[in-house]
Amino acid sequence: RPRTVAAAATTTAADDTTAKQAAFDEVVMKTYGRYPITMVKGKGAHLWDSTGKEYIDFVAGISTCSLGHSNEGLTAAVAKQMSEMHHVSNLYYIPGQGDLAAWLVARSCADKAFFCNSGAE
C-alpha cells in the first residue's frame, strides 16, 4: 500500500514541519546532507520555507531551474508540449528534436546534436 509523508495533527507550524521532516526521513534515503529547512514555494530566483522566510535560490535546483521557479513561459511551453505528447523514444523521428538540433548546430561549433538522458529521470 502506498505510504505518504504526513504528520499527525500538531499544535504549531514548527511542530508540524518537524514531524513532516521526520516522516520524510523515514521513507527517503539519506543521500544528501539536508538542511533543516522545508521549501514550500518558489517564484523566479526566490524560494520560501514553511515559516514564510524568503531565500534567493543560488543553486537553481542544482542547475535544473535556470529559468527560475514558476516561470510563466516555461510553464506554458511544458503544458503545450504535454498536451501534444509527453515522451517519445529516440527510436523514432521526432520533428521537434530535429528542429532543436538544427537550432543548436546553427548556434554552436557542433556539426550534430546528441540527445540522451541518464535513465534516472
Secondary structure, 3 states (H helix, E strand, C coil): CCCCCCCCCCCCHHHHHHHHHHHHHHHCCCCCCCCCCCEEEEEECEEEECCCCEEECCCHHHHCCCCCECCHHHHHHHHHHHHHCCCCCCCCCCHHHHHHHHHHHHCCCCCCCCCCCCCCC
